[in-house]
Structures are given as C-alpha cells and as structure tokens.
Amino acid sequence: MQKITMLFSLMISMSSLFAQGEFQSSIATGPTGEAVSTWGIKETTGVRVSEYRAGAWSPSTVVPGSDAFIPKKILLDIDRIGNCIRTWTTGSGEVCSSLKLIGETWTATVVLSPPGERCSQPSLTLDPAGTATLLWKNKKQGMQSSRLYSGTVTWSAPETISD
C-alpha cells in the first residue's frame, strides 16, 4: 500500500511537469521504501531529481554539472543497500552519469563516452553485489560498456565489446 500511495503522490506532484512538455523520466525504489525520481524537461538543460523519504517528496533540484546538457534517455537504479545510480544520454550524444551513495549528496556529472563521439541506446543493470554495468551504442566504435563497482564513484574506461 505504501508504494501505491507514494507513486500516486508522485504522479500528482509531477503532473504540472507533463503540462510543461516533460519528455523523459525514471523512478526507482530502494530497499527500505525510499524512492528517487529523475526527469528532464523538453528543451531545458539539466537533469532534475526528487527523493521520497519519510512519507514526503523533497523539492526538486538539478543534478550538479547536468545543466550543461539537455537530457534524453534517463536511466535510474538503486542497489540493495540504497546507493543510487543515474545515467542519461544528451542531445549531442554524450553518455553521462551521477551517483548518490548512502548518506551523501549527488556527485557531479561525469561524461562516460569518448569525447566527440555520438552515442545512444543506453542500458543499465545492477548485479546482486551492487556493481553497475552500463552499455551503449557508439556510432563510431560499436557497442561499448563501462562498469562501476559497489561503493565506488569512478566508472571504468569505456570498453568496446562489438563493432
């Protein structure tokens, strides 16, 4: 019942965003009932985020460093202990990420894709140990992947896995 109430309150509080042309959003729930919602608004730079804790949504904020990008496809996941990972592609083809470890603030935005290369179709997964794997299509190099190990804040260098 708590998840239904939480999601319903999110829909109501975000309904004005849809009227403004909201084009991409993602939500994830954590192990203790917390939730994180993230979204981008059409033709507006920056990835927004709001967190649901203790029965209320926080005011939305812009992820540090994301104001240089217009977000496209946004992915979000929370590991089994509550660390949050958010990735997105930009209108100019970068693959970006920001993290929030338990009890800390969101990290600054990092660009994961090689400079100047257009990328698309990101896919994010977390394994039971909390390691994130991000896969995307690089128009010059084919499919690429990067990994983030549980409790760390630095993604591995992109690795080309197919042409």
Secondary structure, 3 states (H helix, E strand, C coil): CHHHHHHHHHHHHHHHHHHCCEEEEEEEECCCCCEEEEEEECCCCCCEEEEEECCEECCCEECCCHHHCCEEEEEEEECCCCCEEEEEEECCCCEEEEEECCCCCCCCCEECCCCCCCEEEEEEEECCCCCEEEEEEECCCEEEEEEECCCCCCCCCCEEEEC
